[in-house]
Amino acid sequence: MRYNGTVLVAGATGRTGQWVVRRLQHYGVDFRLFVRSGEKALETFGPEYVDRLSIGSVENEAEIDAAVKHADAVISAVGGNVMDPEAPPPSAIDRDGVKRLAARARSNGASRFILVSSLAVTKPDHPLNKYGNVLLMKLEGEDEVRRLYDKEGFSYTILRPGGLIDEDPPLSHAMLFDTGDRIETGTINRCDVAEAAVEALWTPEARNLTFELIQQEKEPQESFEKYFRIVNRDS
């Protein structure tokens, strides 16, 4: 096992969150699930995971506390649904929810926080900001993670993937990792976002790193650790 702590996956039933769980399973890492719907979680992962479930929302501090109390690390794949007018706005989930999750995780002793954000969060004129300023809200959530976890004894990793797709199995593509939000466009398989998030648990070069990631040509990979080393060296 490359990481011997317990990881809480927030947003575990989302499409990226499901892949995070699968990659944790692949590497034999202990995990817990923080989900809005226990029914959906059991349908997705199976009844054998009922004891790993915490049901609640990042909008509720007490529910977060119940979920994070035994976690050594958190991987957050939460995100608002900007296409659903009935869903909470990005300000409630991508900003305030992430801030609340990070604060309560740190207070409860989780020393590692890994956040899945988005490419182009520093670009206020991006078309996606027409939907509740979603990218700006994600950036504010990121800023709070960095503020809370850039401390002695704590660390963070923030991933900013390009457009999310589901076309290939994990580790099927070469990657481009970069910093400074300089990548204009690109896509990446959700499974590879999850792979990078999970590998960040044990990769020293991933600590206190904010980076963008997109896929490049098809080329089987053993891991993404070399990309972490390259981007850390160049950042």
C-alpha positions in Angstrom: 0.0 0.0 0.0 1.4 3.4 -1.0 -0.8 5.4 1.4 -1.7 3.9 4.8 -4.2 6.5 6.0 -8.0 6.7 5.5 -9.2 8.9 2.7 -12.7 10.5 2.7 -14.0 11.0 -0.9 -16.5 13.9 -1.0 -18.8 13.7 -4.0 -18.1 10.0 -4.3 -21.2 9.3 -6.5 -20.4 11.9 -9.1 -18.7 10.7 -12.3 -15.3 11.8 -11.2 -15.8 10.8 -7.6 -16.7 7.2 -8.7 -13.4 7.0 -10.5 -11.6 8.3 -7.4 -13.1 5.4 -5.4 -12.1 2.9 -8.1 -8.5 4.0 -8.1 -8.3 4.0 -4.3 -9.7 0.4 -4.5 -7.1 -0.4 -7.2 -4.2 0.7 -4.9 -5.7 -0.9 -1.8 -6.2 2.5 0.0 -8.7 2.6 2.9 -11.5 5.0 2.1 -14.9 6.4 3.3 -17.6 8.0 1.2 -19.4 11.3 1.8 -22.5 11.5 -0.4 -25.8 13.2 -0.6 -27.8 10.0 -1.3 -27.1 6.8 0.5 -29.4 5.0 -1.9 -27.4 6.1 -4.9 -24.2 5.2 -3.2 -25.3 1.7 -2.4 -26.6 1.3 -6.0 -23.2 2.5 -7.3 -20.8 0.7 -5.0 -22.8 -2.1 -3.6 -24.4 -2.9 -0.1 -21.0 -4.1 1.2 -20.0 -0.4 1.5 -22.8 0.6 3.8 -20.4 0.9 6.8 -18.2 3.3 4.8 -21.0 5.8 4.1 -21.5 9.3 5.6 -24.6 10.9 4.2 -24.9 14.7 4.1 -24.0 17.8 2.2 -21.1 20.3 2.2 -23.7 22.9 3.0 -24.0 21.4 6.5 -21.2 21.7 9.0 -22.4 19.0 11.4 -22.7 16.5 8.5 -19.2 17.3 7.4 -17.9 16.9 10.9 -19.5 13.4 11.1 -17.9 12.5 7.8 -14.3 13.8 8.3 -13.8 12.7 12.0 -11.8 9.5 11.0 -10.2 10.8 7.9 -6.5 11.4 7.4 -7.0 12.9 4.0 -9.8 14.2 1.9 -10.2 14.1 -1.9 -13.0 16.5 -2.9 -14.8 15.9 -6.2 -17.8 18.0 -5.3 -19.2 20.4 -7.8 -22.5 22.2 -8.4 -24.7 21.2 -11.3 -25.0 24.5 -13.2 -27.4 22.9 -15.8 -30.0 22.2 -13.1 -31.9 25.4 -12.1 -33.2 23.5 -9.0 -29.7 22.7 -7.8 -27.7 24.9 -5.3 -25.7 27.6 -7.1 -22.0 27.4 -7.5 -21.6 29.9 -4.7 -23.1 27.4 -2.3 -21.1 24.3 -3.4 -18.0 25.2 -5.4 -17.1 28.1 -3.1 -18.8 28.0 0.3 -19.1 24.2 0.4 -15.5 23.6 -0.5 -14.5 26.2 2.1 -16.6 24.6 4.8 -15.3 21.1 3.9 -11.7 22.2 4.0 -12.1 24.1 7.3 -13.9 21.2 9.1 -11.5 18.6 7.7 -8.5 20.6 9.0 -10.2 21.1 12.4 -10.9 17.4 12.7 -7.3 16.5 11.9 -7.2 15.6 8.2 -3.7 16.6 7.3 -4.0 16.3 3.5 -6.6 17.9 1.2 -6.9 17.2 -2.5 -9.3 19.2 -4.6 -10.5 18.7 -8.1 -11.2 22.1 -9.5 -11.1 23.2 -13.2 -9.0 24.7 -16.0 -9.5 28.4 -16.6 -10.6 29.4 -13.0 -8.4 32.6 -13.2 -10.2 33.8 -16.4 -13.2 35.9 -15.4 -14.3 36.3 -19.1 -14.5 32.5 -19.7 -18.0 31.5 -21.1 -18.6 29.1 -18.2 -18.8 32.0 -15.9 -22.2 32.8 -17.4 -23.5 30.0 -15.2 -23.3 31.4 -11.7 -19.7 32.5 -12.1 -18.8 28.9 -11.5 -15.1 29.2 -12.3 -14.8 32.3 -10.1 -16.5 30.3 -7.3 -14.1 27.4 -7.8 -11.2 29.8 -7.5 -12.4 31.2 -4.2 -12.8 27.6 -2.9 -9.2 26.9 -4.1 -7.9 30.0 -2.3 -9.3 28.9 1.0 -7.8 25.4 0.6 -4.4 26.9 0.0 -4.8 29.3 2.9 -5.8 26.5 5.4 -3.5 23.8 4.2 -0.3 25.7 3.5 0.7 25.2 7.1 3.2 23.1 9.0 1.9 19.6 9.3 -0.7 20.0 6.5 -0.6 20.0 2.7 -2.8 20.3 -0.3 -3.0 19.5 -4.0 -5.3 21.3 -6.4 -6.0 19.7 -9.8 -7.4 21.9 -12.6 -8.5 19.4 -15.3 -9.5 20.3 -18.8 -12.8 19.2 -20.3 -13.9 15.9 -18.8 -14.6 12.9 -21.0 -15.1 9.2 -20.6 -13.4 7.5 -23.5 -10.4 5.4 -22.3 -9.3 3.3 -19.3 -6.8 4.9 -16.8 -3.2 5.5 -17.8 -3.8 5.3 -21.5 -2.5 8.7 -22.4 0.6 10.9 -22.0 -0.2 13.9 -19.9 0.5 17.6 -19.8 0.8 19.1 -16.3 1.3 22.8 -16.1 1.0 25.7 -13.7 -0.2 29.3 -14.0 -3.5 28.5 -15.8 -1.7 28.9 -19.2 -3.4 26.0 -21.0 -6.1 27.4 -23.2 -8.1 24.3 -23.9 -7.9 20.5 -23.8 -9.6 17.4 -22.5 -8.9 14.6 -20.1 -10.5 11.3 -19.1 -12.2 11.4 -15.7 -10.4 8.2 -14.8 -7.0 10.0 -15.2 -8.1 13.0 -13.1 -8.9 10.4 -10.4 -5.6 8.7 -11.0 -3.7 11.9 -10.5 -5.7 12.8 -7.4 -5.0 9.4 -5.8 -1.3 9.4 -6.8 -1.0 12.8 -5.2 -1.6 11.1 -1.8 1.9 9.6 -1.8 3.8 11.7 -4.3 6.1 14.3 -2.6 6.2 16.6 -5.6 2.4 16.9 -5.5 2.4 18.6 -2.1 1.3 22.2 -2.0 0.9 22.2 -5.8 -1.8 23.8 -7.9 -1.7 22.5 -11.5 -3.6 22.1 -14.7 -3.8 18.8 -16.5 -4.9 17.6 -19.9 -4.2 14.5 -21.9 -2.0 14.2 -25.0 -1.3 11.3 -27.4 -2.2 7.8 -26.6 0.7 6.2 -24.8 0.4 3.7 -21.9 1.7 5.0 -18.6 3.0 3.2 -15.5 2.0 6.1 -13.3 1.8 9.9 -13.4 4.6 10.5 -10.9 7.1 11.7 -13.6 4.6 14.5 -14.6 4.4 15.6 -11.0 8.2 15.8 -10.8 8.4 17.8 -14.1 5.7 20.3 -13.2 7.1 20.7 -9.7 10.6 21.3 -11.1 9.3 23.9 -13.6 6.9 25.7 -11.3 
